[in-house]
Amino acid sequence: MPDKKKLSRLPSVDECLKSAYGEEWLEKYYRKIIVRSIRETIASKRKELLEGADPDITIDAIAADIEKNIVKHSEFKFRPLINASGVVIHTNLGRSILSDTALENIMSTARSYSNLEYEIAKGKRGKRYAHIRDILVELTEAEDAVVVNNNAAAVLICLDTFAKDREVIVSRGELVEIGGSFRIPEVMKSSGALLREVGTTNKTHLLDYENAVCGNTGLLLKVHQSNYKISGFTQEVPVPDLVKVGKEFRIPVVSDLGSGCMISLMPYGVHDEPTVQEVIKEGADLVTFSGDKLLGGPQAGIIVGRKKLVQKIQKNPMMRAMRIDKMTFAALEATLMQYHDEEKALKNIPTLRMLTESGDIIKKRAKKIFNALKKSVSDKAVLEVQPDQSRAGGGSLPEADFPTFVVSIRPQNMTVNALEKNLRLGDPPVIARIKEDELLIDARTVQDREVKTLIGCIASAFEINKI
Ligand SMILES: *Cc1c(COP(=O)(O)O)cnc(C)c1O
């Protein structure tokens, strides 16, 4: 039987607020969150009593529970975490992390008013895209450039501008799904363009394109396969050949590059990834790519190519719905600026640094993590530094596996799944990967400044028994 007397002795919200704890909370947290947390805690104590338990219900006894709830509700839902997965461009984990220069530029331009759409020299209204256009043109050697919200938007606005109710010729081998809901055939449908598939899954010939061209062809579209690879008996039509067909029939050739590589990563084991400059040189009329994949900047969709075409895109009313905000401009311009010195770009743009970092440096970081862990958890786990493979990920570089070094943690007093979950639910969360009975901490994607925090997270993941 529930203890009615005890039920009536449960403290009220007001009593909790007026207690010494309440006063302290009110100084640090939002009143609404405190009240909600008190209500939740009292309700849970009432439930325990009704179920026949006999919890201590003095304010002193429940204050810790209330505070736990307050802290939980006061946390941002969108927050940083440690990526120990080894996947450098991880779409679920925010793709690229920004360079210090990009972050500083966001800070300085967003905390002040800016010349976002203002021409300082003339003292009058200016164009939003003027700032970014020149540097994109300089770096890619295209005639003109514009930027939209993401690469999906870039593809969509190209289709809408040049191929509404007209046919777009695409190879069957390139009708890709990039993840989430970005599938070329569906994007095509929603843009009002008509998909004209040519070739087969593994082979498409120049003649397939030539035969498909008709009076109603709006575009020739080439889509980078990004996240998969066809191997074996295959053939695709290279951009220069498509350009010939495009020229002959006066149809623009659009190349959706996806990852948007601007520095050749061949010396680092990333093959088959054409750079934006190469594709422009090969004659593609428009090239679209993401800002936050291999470029290593903020989310954005960059369109570079022929002036006449880019200007037509800019006149499309859809542009207004796809425009990027000032923080994106700040991050993108600062990221692009670093491409003036390739060596520095590879060092200072985190995505490029992580992809090209030498085994020695990664091993050193793994050793550092290993040594610190040996001190704190060696009685609870078997630890080892091992060579392994990390992935580029993020709908780019399907084939690229990079040799890396991981710290392997083989827990002794809990399952590897429990350890993984505790780490994931920690603060900050740590995302690691499981390989059989080992938890792998990939040193490639752990930032140097995160190492100390990571050690603490791993140590506490061993202490709590959340499962
Ligand atoms: C990633 C990718 C996209 C989508 O780009 P978002 O920036 O995610 O919108 C489109 N096409 C290709 C080929 C891609 O790789």
The ligand as an SDF file (V2000), in Angstrom:
LIG
                    3D

 15 15  0  0  0  0  0  0  0  0999 V2000
   27.7970   15.0110  -51.8490 C   0  0  0  0  0  0  0  0  0  0  0  0
   27.3100   15.1040  -53.2280 C   0  0  0  0  0  0  0  0  0  0  0  0
   26.1550   15.8630  -53.5260 C   0  0  0  0  0  0  0  0  0  0  0  0
   25.3830   16.5790  -52.4740 C   0  0  0  0  0  0  0  0  0  0  0  0
   26.1250   17.6260  -51.9410 O   0  0  0  0  0  0  0  0  0  0  0  0
   25.6490   18.3600  -50.5970 P   0  0  0  0  0  0  0  0  0  0  0  0
   26.6880   19.4100  -50.3810 O   0  0  0  0  0  0  0  0  0  0  0  0
   25.6090   17.3210  -49.5360 O   0  0  0  0  0  0  0  0  0  0  0  0
   24.3150   18.9340  -50.8580 O   0  0  0  0  0  0  0  0  0  0  0  0
   25.7580   15.9100  -54.8460 C   0  0  0  0  0  0  0  0  0  0  0  0
   26.4200   15.2590  -55.8150 N   0  0  0  0  0  0  0  0  0  0  0  0
   27.5260   14.5260  -55.5540 C   0  0  0  0  0  0  0  0  0  0  0  0
   28.2100   13.8160  -56.6700 C   0  0  0  0  0  0  0  0  0  0  0  0
   28.0020   14.4270  -54.2530 C   0  0  0  0  0  0  0  0  0  0  0  0
   29.0920   13.6880  -53.9880 O   0  0  0  0  0  0  0  0  0  0  0  0
  1  2  1  0
  2  3  1  0
  2 14  2  0
  3  4  1  0
  3 10  2  0
  4  5  1  0
  5  6  1  0
  6  7  2  0
  6  8  1  0
  6  9  1  0
 10 11  1  0
 11 12  2  0
 12 13  1  0
 12 14  1  0
 14 15  1  0
M  END
$$$$
